[in-house]
C-alpha cells in the first residue's frame, strides 16, 4: 500500500503515483485490514485477561501448603505464564500500532481522493471557461450578422415590394402607379402572416407540455430517495458499528 501511494522514504522500494491508485481497491483493503486488526485486538485482550487470571490463580495455589507438592511437579509454570503474558502484551501493542498505521493510510487515501476530485473539478472549470469563451465569440458573430441583416432588411423588403408587377412604373401622369389588383397582395400576405403567428403560438405550449411529460417520466424511473429520518438513522447505525469495531 505504501509503495502504491508513494508514501515512504526508502530509495530501494518502488514508489507509485498516488493519484493513479485505484481508490476503491485501496479503501476496501484498508477497511478489511482495520476490521481484522479489531478482531485480533479483542482476541489478544481476552488472551491477556486469561493469562493474568492464570497467573493470579497460580500464585494462590502456590501459597497453599497442601498443593506445593503438585506445583513442584510442574516446573517453571509461573515463568511460562509470564513469558506468554509478555508475548501477548507485545502482540497487542504491535496490533495497536498497525491499527493506527491503517487509520493513517485511510486518511492519506481520502486526502488523495479529495485532491483527485479537485483536479477533476479544475479541469471541468477550465473546459467550462473555454466553452463560455467560444459561446461569447459565437454570440458576437451572431450579433454582427443580426445588425447587418437589420441594416439591409428594409431596403431588401422595399426593393422586393416595388418589383411586384402590381406597380406600373411606366404609367403616365394621369394613370395610377398602383394597379387595381394590388389588394391581392394584402389579401394573401396578411392571412399567411396571421397563420404563421398562430402556428407559433400553438407550437410553444405543445412543446412545453411534451418536455414536461418527458421530465416527469424520467423522474419516475429514477430510484426513490430515502427520507431524511431514514438517512439519519442509517448514518447513526454506521457510526455505532464503526465505534464498536474500533473498541474491539
Backbone bond lengths (Angstrom), bond angles and torsions (degrees), N, CA, C in turn:
res aa  C-N    CA-C-N  psi(-1)  N-CA   C-N-CA  omega(-1)  CA-C   N-CA-C  phi
1 X - - - 1.453 - - 1.531 111.04 -
2 X 1.319 116.21 -42.77 1.469 119.13 178.98 1.518 111.15 -65.31
3 X 1.347 117.29 -35.31 1.461 120.12 178.55 1.531 110.97 -68.71
4 X 1.329 117.93 -40.44 1.455 120.51 179.50 1.528 111.30 -67.19
5 X 1.341 116.21 -37.31 1.463 119.86 -179.79 1.522 112.74 -85.38
6 X 1.340 116.94 -10.52 1.459 119.97 -178.82 1.514 113.56 69.80
7 X 1.346 117.10 28.25 1.455 121.58 -175.44 1.529 110.79 -105.39
8 X 1.323 115.91 65.00 1.456 120.72 174.38 1.530 107.96 -155.23
9 X 1.320 115.40 167.83 1.465 121.19 -177.28 1.519 112.25 -117.23
10 X 1.332 117.45 20.01 1.465 121.06 -179.13 1.529 109.28 -91.60
11 X 1.320 115.59 128.38 1.467 120.12 -178.92 1.522 112.93 -75.33
12 X 1.337 118.13 -25.53 1.458 121.38 -176.62 1.526 113.04 -89.81
13 X 1.320 117.95 6.09 1.463 121.72 179.15 1.522 109.51 -113.31
14 X 1.332 117.80 142.47 1.475 119.22 179.34 1.525 110.95 -66.76
15 X 1.318 113.99 152.71 1.463 120.11 -178.53 1.525 108.10 -134.40
16 X 1.335 117.16 115.02 1.453 121.95 -177.59 1.516 112.33 -90.57
17 X 1.338 114.48 173.05 1.458 121.25 176.99 1.532 108.45 -83.62
18 X 1.313 118.45 117.44 1.476 118.91 -175.90 1.519 113.36 -63.96
19 X 1.331 118.39 -28.61 1.467 120.33 -178.28 1.524 112.23 -75.73
20 X 1.358 117.83 -13.59 1.462 121.09 176.10 1.524 112.03 -95.96
21 X 1.313 117.40 6.71 1.461 121.45 -178.32 1.525 109.93 -74.54
22 X 1.323 115.29 144.42 1.460 120.80 172.79 1.532 107.79 -77.10
23 X 1.329 116.19 98.87 1.461 120.27 -173.15 1.527 112.12 -68.52
24 X 1.325 117.76 -28.10 1.470 119.45 176.62 1.521 109.82 -65.16
25 X 1.339 116.08 -45.54 1.469 119.99 177.39 1.525 110.59 -63.36
26 X 1.335 117.07 -42.57 1.468 120.70 -176.96 1.525 111.39 -64.06
27 X 1.330 117.09 -47.18 1.464 119.36 -179.55 1.530 111.08 -66.94
28 X 1.333 117.09 -34.83 1.468 119.45 177.71 1.525 110.92 -64.02
29 X 1.336 116.40 -45.82 1.465 120.23 179.85 1.534 111.44 -63.77
30 X 1.324 116.13 -43.74 1.463 119.67 -177.14 1.525 111.58 -68.55
31 X 1.331 116.78 -39.39 1.466 118.71 177.32 1.522 111.31 -66.91
32 X 1.336 116.39 -37.48 1.464 119.02 176.33 1.527 111.26 -64.38
33 X 1.336 116.43 -42.29 1.466 119.64 177.19 1.524 111.54 -63.77
34 X 1.330 115.91 -40.07 1.460 119.06 179.28 1.527 111.36 -63.01
35 X 1.333 116.46 -40.62 1.468 119.69 177.62 1.530 111.15 -64.51
36 X 1.347 116.63 -44.01 1.470 119.95 179.96 1.523 111.21 -63.31
37 X 1.322 116.02 -40.55 1.469 119.25 178.71 1.517 111.29 -66.13
38 X 1.331 117.55 -35.40 1.459 119.85 176.23 1.515 112.11 -65.00
39 X 1.341 116.59 -40.43 1.467 120.04 176.48 1.522 110.74 -64.80
40 X 1.337 116.57 -42.93 1.467 119.84 178.92 1.527 111.26 -62.87
41 X 1.333 115.73 -35.98 1.471 118.58 179.55 1.527 110.95 -64.12
42 X 1.331 116.64 -43.18 1.468 119.41 178.62 1.536 110.93 -64.22
43 X 1.315 117.34 -39.19 1.464 120.00 178.71 1.526 111.70 -66.77
44 X 1.320 116.02 -41.65 1.471 119.03 179.22 1.525 111.40 -66.76
45 X 1.344 116.42 -37.99 1.463 118.83 176.47 1.530 110.65 -61.54
46 X 1.340 116.10 -41.91 1.464 119.26 178.20 1.519 111.25 -65.45
47 X 1.344 117.38 -38.04 1.462 121.09 179.50 1.524 111.00 -66.54
48 X 1.324 116.72 -43.48 1.473 120.09 179.08 1.522 110.57 -63.74
49 X 1.346 115.61 -40.95 1.465 119.10 178.26 1.524 111.03 -62.51
50 X 1.348 116.46 -41.88 1.469 119.90 179.95 1.525 110.90 -66.06
51 X 1.318 117.93 -41.75 1.469 120.21 179.70 1.527 111.18 -66.53
52 X 1.321 116.47 -37.77 1.467 118.81 177.51 1.524 110.80 -63.83
53 X 1.335 116.67 -40.61 1.456 119.26 177.61 1.529 111.23 -65.84
54 X 1.349 116.13 -39.62 1.464 119.34 177.53 1.526 110.65 -62.50
55 X 1.318 116.03 -40.48 1.467 119.34 179.05 1.532 110.87 -65.94
56 X 1.332 115.49 -39.34 1.463 119.01 178.74 1.524 111.65 -65.39
57 X 1.354 116.61 -45.78 1.463 119.50 179.86 1.525 112.02 -67.50
58 X 1.330 117.41 -33.09 1.462 120.54 177.57 1.519 111.12 -65.33
59 X 1.330 114.99 -39.76 1.472 117.82 178.08 1.526 111.00 -64.90
60 X 1.344 116.56 -38.30 1.465 119.14 178.69 1.521 110.82 -66.96
61 X 1.333 117.56 -38.87 1.463 120.75 -179.87 1.526 110.73 -66.52
62 X 1.327 115.73 -41.60 1.470 119.49 179.14 1.516 110.94 -62.73
63 X 1.337 116.11 -34.09 1.465 119.34 -178.06 1.527 112.21 -70.32
64 X 1.339 116.89 -18.56 1.463 119.67 178.90 1.528 109.98 -86.71
65 X 1.313 117.12 125.98 1.459 120.77 -173.46 1.519 112.08 -69.10
66 X 1.335 118.33 -31.83 1.445 118.68 -175.87 1.529 112.98 -72.10
67 X 1.336 117.76 -12.90 1.460 120.54 178.97 1.527 112.87 -108.60
68 X 1.306 117.51 9.04 1.462 118.96 -178.42 1.521 111.75 -66.02
69 X 1.327 117.39 -35.32 1.458 118.36 179.38 1.520 111.56 -66.18
70 X 1.317 116.88 -32.02 1.463 120.23 177.35 1.516 110.56 -69.59
71 X 1.326 116.82 -43.60 1.468 121.02 -179.07 1.521 110.54 -65.36
72 X 1.355 116.45 -35.03 1.461 118.07 -179.92 1.531 111.47 -66.03
73 X 1.322 118.24 -22.51 1.459 120.69 177.63 1.521 113.10 -78.02
74 X 1.315 118.16 -11.51 1.469 123.14 178.11 1.523 107.23 -112.61
75 X 1.316 117.49 92.79 1.472 119.48 -173.75 1.524 111.15 -72.35
76 X 1.296 115.21 141.09 1.478 123.65 172.85 1.525 112.94 55.50
77 X 1.326 119.69 34.62 1.475 120.92 178.56 1.522 110.79 -66.77
78 X 1.311 116.06 -41.12 1.463 119.01 -179.87 1.525 110.80 -66.41
79 X 1.335 115.98 -37.91 1.465 118.75 177.76 1.528 112.04 -67.13
80 X 1.331 117.02 -37.04 1.455 120.46 177.92 1.528 111.32 -65.26
81 X 1.336 115.60 -42.40 1.468 119.00 178.52 1.521 110.29 -64.92
82 X 1.335 116.26 -40.57 1.475 119.97 179.28 1.519 110.61 -63.78
83 X 1.339 116.07 -40.86 1.472 119.50 178.93 1.532 110.97 -63.67
84 X 1.346 116.22 -45.95 1.463 119.57 179.27 1.523 111.62 -64.31
85 X 1.326 116.21 -36.34 1.463 119.78 179.07 1.528 111.31 -66.12
86 X 1.329 116.27 -42.73 1.470 119.53 177.74 1.533 111.08 -65.49
87 X 1.343 115.73 -38.93 1.462 119.54 179.81 1.536 110.92 -65.98
88 X 1.334 116.47 -42.58 1.469 120.06 178.81 1.519 111.24 -66.18
89 X 1.337 116.61 -39.28 1.469 119.42 178.09 1.524 111.04 -64.20
90 X 1.340 115.85 -39.69 1.461 119.93 177.56 1.528 110.80 -63.07
91 X 1.343 116.29 -43.09 1.471 119.73 177.53 1.525 110.98 -63.13
92 X 1.321 116.80 -36.90 1.462 119.24 179.19 1.522 111.01 -66.16
93 X 1.326 117.59 -39.90 1.468 120.76 177.31 1.529 110.67 -64.78
94 X 1.332 116.70 -42.52 1.465 120.02 178.19 1.529 111.17 -64.95
95 X 1.332 116.15 -38.00 1.467 119.80 177.81 1.526 110.73 -65.14
96 X 1.313 116.91 -40.60 1.461 120.22 177.10 1.526 111.49 -64.15
97 X 1.335 115.53 -38.66 1.470 118.92 177.04 1.520 111.52 -64.20
98 X 1.330 117.04 -40.88 1.463 120.46 178.01 1.522 111.43 -65.33
99 X 1.337 116.71 -35.96 1.458 119.51 176.72 1.526 111.18 -62.03
100 X 1.325 116.73 -45.61 1.467 120.33 178.46 1.534 110.61 -64.00
101 X 1.317 115.35 -37.68 1.471 119.06 178.07 1.532 111.17 -64.81
102 X 1.338 115.93 -41.49 1.468 119.73 178.03 1.521 111.16 -64.14
103 X 1.329 117.18 -42.37 1.463 119.86 177.97 1.527 111.13 -63.14
104 X 1.340 116.55 -37.24 1.464 119.73 176.90 1.524 110.92 -64.62
105 X 1.345 116.60 -41.09 1.466 119.95 177.56 1.525 111.43 -63.79
106 X 1.344 116.48 -39.49 1.460 119.26 177.00 1.525 111.45 -61.61
107 X 1.330 115.55 -41.82 1.468 118.95 178.37 1.524 110.97 -63.38
108 X 1.347 116.68 -39.63 1.465 120.31 178.59 1.529 110.63 -65.02
109 X 1.350 116.68 -42.19 1.465 120.08 179.65 1.527 110.48 -62.94
110 X 1.329 117.30 -44.19 1.468 120.27 178.93 1.524 110.81 -63.52
111 X 1.323 116.03 -35.46 1.464 119.43 178.33 1.524 111.18 -65.59
112 X 1.340 116.11 -43.73 1.463 119.29 178.33 1.528 111.72 -68.47
113 X 1.329 116.96 -33.81 1.467 119.42 174.90 1.524 110.53 -61.68
114 X 1.339 116.52 -42.54 1.461 119.65 178.01 1.531 111.07 -64.98
115 X 1.342 117.04 -39.33 1.465 119.68 177.52 1.530 111.29 -63.33
116 X 1.349 116.19 -41.31 1.467 118.92 179.30 1.525 110.81 -65.43
117 X 1.325 116.63 -40.10 1.468 119.87 176.81 1.526 110.70 -62.69
118 X 1.337 116.48 -39.26 1.461 119.44 178.09 1.526 111.54 -64.23
119 X 1.342 116.35 -39.60 1.465 119.23 177.73 1.520 111.38 -64.23
120 X 1.337 115.80 -40.30 1.466 119.18 177.83 1.525 110.15 -64.37
121 X 1.338 116.44 -41.91 1.463 119.65 179.11 1.525 111.44 -64.43
122 X 1.331 116.36 -37.92 1.470 119.57 177.87 1.527 110.23 -65.56
123 X 1.351 116.12 -41.48 1.459 119.19 177.89 1.523 111.45 -62.77
124 X 1.334 116.64 -42.04 1.462 120.13 177.61 1.528 111.22 -64.57
125 X 1.329 116.39 -38.30 1.459 119.33 178.26 1.530 111.13 -65.33
126 X 1.331 116.95 -39.83 1.469 119.47 177.29 1.525 111.13 -65.06
127 X 1.342 116.59 -41.61 1.466 119.46 177.04 1.524 110.96 -62.56
128 X 1.332 115.83 -41.96 1.466 119.03 178.74 1.522 111.18 -64.14
129 X 1.345 116.28 -37.40 1.469 119.09 178.62 1.520 110.51 -65.10
130 X 1.354 116.97 -41.50 1.465 119.73 179.04 1.532 111.17 -66.48
131 X 1.343 116.21 -39.17 1.461 119.28 177.84 1.521 110.72 -64.96
132 X 1.336 116.15 -40.49 1.460 119.41 178.81 1.527 111.37 -64.22
133 X 1.351 116.44 -39.56 1.464 119.36 177.90 1.526 111.15 -64.78
134 X 1.355 115.91 -41.89 1.464 118.85 178.36 1.528 111.10 -65.37
135 X 1.347 116.49 -39.31 1.468 119.53 177.72 1.520 110.99 -64.63
136 X 1.315 116.79 -36.54 1.468 119.63 178.08 1.520 110.76 -65.45
137 X 1.347 116.60 -40.83 1.463 119.12 177.35 1.531 110.80 -64.25
138 X 1.341 116.35 -41.84 1.460 119.28 178.56 1.517 111.49 -63.88
139 X 1.337 116.14 -41.78 1.473 118.75 179.18 1.523 111.34 -65.19
140 X 1.329 116.92 -34.67 1.463 119.60 177.05 1.526 110.80 -66.01
141 X 1.340 115.72 -41.32 1.470 119.04 178.10 1.526 110.96 -65.19
142 X 1.333 117.45 -41.39 1.461 120.53 178.76 1.520 111.28 -65.42
143 X 1.318 116.43 -36.83 1.466 119.34 177.03 1.523 110.68 -64.59
144 X 1.320 116.60 -40.44 1.468 120.28 178.02 1.528 111.07 -62.42
145 X 1.360 115.28 -43.68 1.461 119.26 178.30 1.525 110.85 -62.87
146 X 1.347 116.77 -40.96 1.465 120.02 179.82 1.520 111.44 -64.41
147 X 1.341 117.93 -40.22 1.467 120.74 179.15 1.520 110.61 -65.29
148 X 1.348 116.29 -43.31 1.464 119.33 179.06 1.532 110.32 -63.91
149 X 1.344 116.72 -40.43 1.463 120.05 178.47 1.521 111.01 -63.41
150 X 1.332 117.41 -42.92 1.467 120.71 178.28 1.527 111.11 -63.73
151 X 1.320 116.52 -31.15 1.468 119.43 -179.74 1.533 111.13 -70.79
152 X 1.336 117.02 -41.21 1.461 120.50 -176.55 1.529 113.41 -92.52
153 X 1.340 119.23 -14.02 1.462 120.76 -174.20 1.533 113.32 -62.79
154 X 1.327 121.07 -46.69 1.482 118.79 -179.44 1.522 112.67 -60.43
155 X 1.338 115.69 -44.59 1.464 117.89 179.61 1.516 111.95 -64.61
156 X 1.343 116.77 -39.13 1.469 119.64 178.93 1.517 110.90 -64.35
157 X 1.332 116.32 -42.33 1.463 119.30 -179.80 1.523 111.06 -64.70
158 X 1.316 116.60 -45.41 1.469 119.19 -179.37 1.525 110.56 -64.04
159 X 1.341 117.89 -41.23 1.456 120.50 178.48 1.524 111.12 -62.57
160 X 1.348 117.22 -41.64 1.462 119.98 178.60 1.524 111.34 -66.83
161 X 1.352 115.65 -38.26 1.466 118.90 179.37 1.517 111.70 -66.90
162 X 1.328 117.77 -43.02 1.457 120.45 -179.51 1.528 112.14 -70.20
163 X 1.323 117.11 -19.22 1.458 119.92 178.28 1.517 112.85 -81.38
164 X 1.336 116.74 -5.99 1.462 120.01 178.51 1.525 109.09 -68.21
165 X 1.347 119.35 138.78 1.477 121.64 -176.39 1.530 114.64 -65.86
166 X 1.326 118.44 -5.69 1.470 119.11 179.61 1.518 111.28 -72.98
167 X 1.322 116.85 -9.08 1.464 121.08 176.24 1.529 108.74 -100.93
168 X 1.290 115.43 128.76 1.476 121.86 178.73 1.519 107.94 -108.30
169 X 1.302 115.79 93.08 1.462 120.42 -175.33 1.537 111.72 -78.43
170 X 1.327 118.16 -10.41 1.468 121.09 177.74 1.526 112.81 -95.44
171 X 1.320 116.30 7.39 1.469 119.34 -178.38 1.522 111.35 -68.12
172 X 1.306 114.70 152.58 1.464 119.94 179.42 1.513 112.17 -78.00
173 X 1.330 115.01 -175.98 1.465 118.54 -177.24 1.515 112.72 -65.43
174 X 1.325 116.84 -30.71 1.460 119.27 -175.59 1.519 113.17 -93.13
175 X 1.331 117.94 -0.08 1.470 122.07 -178.40 1.536 108.47 -110.78
176 X 1.342 115.45 138.69 1.475 120.53 -179.15 1.528 110.34 -71.01
177 X 1.314 114.84 139.59 1.472 119.94 177.21 1.529 110.28 -68.77
178 X 1.314 116.24 -37.68 1.465 121.12 -179.09 1.519 108.39 -85.80
179 X 1.329 116.81 123.82 1.450 120.27 -179.42 1.527 110.20 -78.04
180 X 1.333 116.53 169.83 1.456 120.42 -176.99 1.526 112.24 -74.70
181 X 1.336 118.56 -11.41 1.467 121.72 178.30 1.540 112.77 -89.24
182 X 1.294 117.50 7.70 1.477 120.41 -178.47 1.524 111.40 -63.54
183 X 1.337 117.95 -24.86 1.469 119.45 -178.87 1.532 111.90 -68.13
184 X 1.364 116.58 -18.98 1.465 117.73 175.50 1.540 111.22 -61.32
185 X 1.306 114.70 -35.34 1.477 118.97 -179.95 1.512 110.26 -61.47
186 X 1.312 118.12 -49.22 1.458 121.18 -179.82 1.530 111.57 -69.85
187 X 1.325 116.12 -35.52 1.467 118.90 179.85 1.527 111.45 -66.06
188 X 1.315 118.24 -24.58 1.471 121.35 178.15 1.523 111.88 -93.92
189 X 1.311 116.67 -41.00 1.467 120.84 -174.31 1.520 112.10 -70.17
190 X 1.321 117.84 -46.79 1.466 120.23 -176.09 1.531 112.55 -64.01
191 X 1.337 121.31 -45.91 1.480 118.77 176.83 1.533 113.39 -63.42
192 X 1.351 116.66 -38.94 1.471 118.26 178.16 1.517 111.89 -64.57
193 X 1.335 116.90 -39.45 1.470 120.01 177.37 1.517 110.99 -63.23
194 X 1.344 116.12 -43.92 1.460 119.49 178.25 1.528 111.44 -63.37
195 X 1.355 116.73 -39.12 1.459 120.16 178.94 1.527 111.67 -63.82
196 X 1.320 117.26 -41.69 1.469 120.80 178.16 1.525 110.70 -62.90
197 X 1.331 117.79 -42.84 1.469 121.24 178.96 1.526 111.28 -65.24
198 X 1.338 117.75 -38.32 1.461 120.46 177.90 1.536 111.17 -66.46
199 X 1.318 116.66 -41.88 1.470 119.30 178.12 1.520 110.71 -61.88
200 X 1.324 117.17 -41.72 1.469 120.46 178.26 1.524 111.11 -64.57
201 X 1.338 116.29 -43.35 1.467 120.04 179.80 1.527 111.20 -64.60
202 X 1.344 118.13 -32.47 1.460 121.03 178.04 1.529 111.39 -79.66
203 X 1.311 117.85 -33.63 1.466 122.17 -176.28 1.531 111.95 -69.45
204 X 1.302 118.81 -36.29 1.469 122.21 -177.41 1.528 111.77 -61.51
205 X 1.351 120.51 -54.43 1.480 118.35 179.63 1.520 113.58 -65.39
206 X 1.359 117.79 -33.17 1.462 119.49 178.24 1.524 110.53 -64.40
207 X 1.323 116.10 -44.38 1.469 119.77 178.24 1.522 110.99 -63.04
208 X 1.332 117.43 -41.88 1.458 120.68 178.87 1.530 111.14 -63.35
209 X 1.319 117.42 -39.50 1.468 121.05 179.19 1.527 110.87 -66.46
210 X 1.330 117.40 -41.83 1.470 120.73 179.79 1.526 110.61 -62.31
211 X 1.332 118.04 -44.87 1.456 120.64 179.86 1.528 111.65 -67.30
212 X 1.330 117.70 -33.31 1.467 120.52 177.13 1.524 110.87 -65.12
213 X 1.338 116.86 -43.84 1.475 120.65 177.57 1.524 110.42 -63.19
214 X 1.320 117.20 -40.46 1.464 120.63 179.14 1.529 111.12 -63.99
215 X 1.329 117.36 -44.30 1.465 120.24 179.72 1.519 110.86 -62.93
216 X 1.332 117.77 -39.23 1.463 119.94 179.12 1.521 111.41 -66.43
217 X 1.334 117.27 -37.92 1.470 119.77 178.30 1.523 111.15 -66.42
218 X 1.331 116.87 -37.16 1.471 119.94 177.66 1.510 110.69 -66.46
219 X 1.331 117.54 -40.81 1.463 120.99 179.64 1.523 111.04 -64.96
220 X 1.350 117.07 -38.39 1.471 119.62 179.28 1.519 112.04 -66.52
221 X 1.331 117.65 -29.96 1.459 120.28 -179.90 1.517 112.65 -76.37
222 X 1.324 117.87 -17.89 1.463 120.29 -180.00 1.525 109.58 -73.05
223 X 1.362 117.51 152.18 1.468 119.41 177.26 1.519 110.34 -67.12
224 X 1.319 114.95 140.96 1.460 119.85 -177.92 1.520 110.16 -67.38
225 X 1.327 115.61 138.98 1.449 120.97 178.85 1.526 109.69 -79.43
226 X 1.313 115.62 144.82 1.444 120.39 178.23 1.528 109.76 -72.78
227 X 1.329 117.83 146.86 1.468 118.88 176.92 1.514 111.15 -66.19
228 X 1.315 115.04 161.14 1.466 120.52 -175.10 1.525 111.08 -63.16
229 X 1.350 118.00 -37.37 1.464 119.98 -179.14 1.529 110.76 -64.34
230 X 1.359 116.85 -41.29 1.462 119.91 179.87 1.516 111.66 -67.38
231 X 1.355 116.74 -38.89 1.454 119.75 176.83 1.522 111.24 -63.22
232 X 1.345 116.95 -41.76 1.464 120.28 178.53 1.520 110.58 -63.87
233 X 1.359 117.81 -40.55 1.457 121.14 179.18 1.524 111.30 -63.85
234 X 1.344 117.05 -42.71 1.458 120.28 177.83 1.527 111.09 -63.75
235 X 1.323 117.02 -38.13 1.462 119.87 178.41 1.515 111.12 -64.49
236 X 1.338 116.99 -41.69 1.470 120.44 179.20 1.523 110.40 -65.40
237 X 1.349 117.61 -42.52 1.459 120.28 179.58 1.522 111.84 -64.29
238 X 1.332 117.15 -39.98 1.470 120.15 178.14 1.523 110.87 -63.73
239 X 1.334 116.60 -40.70 1.471 119.80 179.17 1.517 110.63 -66.03
240 X 1.344 117.66 -38.86 1.458 120.13 178.61 1.524 111.17 -64.69
241 X 1.356 117.43 -43.24 1.471 119.58 178.24 1.519 111.29 -62.35
242 X 1.361 117.01 -38.64 1.460 119.39 178.35 1.514 111.41 -65.26
243 X 1.351 117.56 -41.74 1.467 120.55 178.96 1.522 111.19 -64.86
244 X 1.354 117.19 -39.39 1.455 119.64 178.87 1.517 112.16 -64.60
245 X 1.344 116.09 -41.26 1.471 119.07 179.09 1.519 111.26 -65.35
246 X 1.356 117.04 -37.12 1.464 119.54 178.51 1.520 111.32 -69.36
247 X 1.347 116.56 -35.99 1.483 118.81 178.77 1.518 111.69 -68.35
248 X 1.374 116.02 -34.97 1.468 118.18 176.57 1.512 112.58 -68.21
